[in-house]
Amino acid sequence: MAATSVDTESGRRPSAEKKGVGTGAGSPESASIQTIGDHTHRTLKSRHIQLIGIGGTIGTALYVQIGKGLIAGGPASLFIAFTVWCTFILAITLCMAEMVTYLPISSPFIRFAGRYVDEAFGFAAGWNFFVFEAAMVPFEITACNVIIHYWSDVVPAGGIIAITIVLYGLINVLAVKWYGEVEFWAALGKMLLIVGLIIFTFIVMLGGNPLGDRFGFRHWQNPGAFAVTYRDGDLGRFLGFLQCLIQASFTIAGPDYVSMAAGEAENPRRVMPRAFNAVFYRLTAFFVLGSLAVGILVPHNDAELKLAFSTGAPGAAASPYVVAMNRLRIGVLPHIVNAMVLTAAFSAGNSYVYCASRSLYGMALEGKAPVIFTRCTRNGVPIYAVGLVLAIALLAFLQVSNNAAVVLQWFVSLVTASQLINFSVMALTYLRFHAALKAQGIARETLPYRAWLQPYAAWYGLAGCFVMTFVGGYSVFLPGNWDVPTFLFSYVYVTFRRWWEGIYKMLTTLLDTP
């Protein structure tokens, strides 16, 4: 079977431009709306892209939600699971680095899926990514509201939500270089926080704490390195590890956020390979060392940690780091951690606004979304795409009603599996890209960047991400654990018939390709 043709477009902007209707000085659209071609501006520097990739990935999960994995599997399972999952993220990163460096266009992996695999497949991949990113915006806004209430309930939830949405609008409607600057400094704060917490762990475990307790790896021995979940014995320990692996698969990302900035990067064929490599290695260090640190600081059966998650304690109250600080009678640091976690949640939501709007913009350029979303301001911002994402962000006002907030959490849970689908799409797209190069006699040595271990890394990443897509809700199939809402929110999204018809077709094509 013939392989898909490799496009040699370099991602340069078309010279022909047309102004949108009604762009005169007195018009409401005096921002000089443009409607033909890719009119975003290449103003993001290498430092912006690297920090955007890190900022979009590091949210509250690394500081707070990681405690759920510790409770479920224990410190050893948590550390092993995060380390193993980083190998799958490496495989996906290698796939994206080679393709995006070769063709650095807007919304690259979405448009690659249509070019190298199938137009229908690209359509599904694009809308899947957009829905996931857009749904996470109100979720992170809600997280900001909860974190602020760690200190006080004086400010009403509606006011906090409105202020957050307005700030997102201002940051994303300005020129992209300002978005890059905001994300650079916010992501830098996240990096400083996790580095500081790792150093904090090292100091206190050696006795540098008010109690003078040199506890080291004591919690790995008592209550133990592995926790049991659902069942006793070895099966329970394996299920605990599986819970940690599921959390890692939904927590660690990176290549998708880096790739979305390719269309607005300066000198992308020089900048993008370094950005992919830097983001992967830094994130691996942060997540692997972070998973090790929480297992050192807090035992997996800690009563305060379990109570915080069971009662939905606000902000950083459920963070293993804050729990450890309380255990060691350290008074000021929990407030600093909560402030930095607030920055992390705000920055993550800001990145989701950017990625969701750019994915919609990329689909519109390909004719897979209404053409109105291709219109950009004179500063290169896809204004209507940003506007739609901010409109979806209004769902955060559901937080004003507790019952509605539960519905919002269900909605987010429904689309969570789409991140693993995104990774599967990237790996599958690379396999077709690799086959096209081979079929056309193009040596990979001639590419601007050649990833190692290919195409085996792509197969490895595809297998891991594809399998984990179905593992997330496995607990409902255990005897006595059946729960209809959990089943629906875990598997309805991944059981759409068209998705699996397309994937079956693509896998059959791959196996038939020499």
Protein Blocks (a to p, Z undefined) as FASTA:
>chain_A
ZZddddfbehiacfbdcddehiafkbmklnopafedjfbdcfbcfklmmmmmmmmmmcfk
lmmmmmmmmmmnojmlmmmmmmmmmmmmmmmmmmmmmmmmmmccehkllmmmmmmmomkl
mmmmmmmmmmmmmmmmmmmmmmmmmmmmmmpckbgfklmmmmmmmmmmmmmmmcfklmmm
mmmmmmmmmmmmmmmmmmmmmmmmnopafklpafkjmmmmmgbjbdcehiacjllmmmmm
mmmmmmmmmmpghjlmmmmmmmmcghkllmmmmmmmmmmmmmmmmmmmmmmmmmmmpcfk
lfklmmmmmnopghjllpmklmmmmmnopaklmmmmmmmmmmmmmmmmmmmmmmmmmmmm
mmmmnopacfklmpccfkopafklmmmmmmmmmmmmmmmpmklmmmmmmmmmmmmmmmmm
mmmmmmmmmmmmmmmmmmnopafklpmbdcehiaklmmmmmmmmmmmmmmmmmmmmpghi
acfklmmmmmmmmmcfklmmmmmmmmmmmmmpZZ
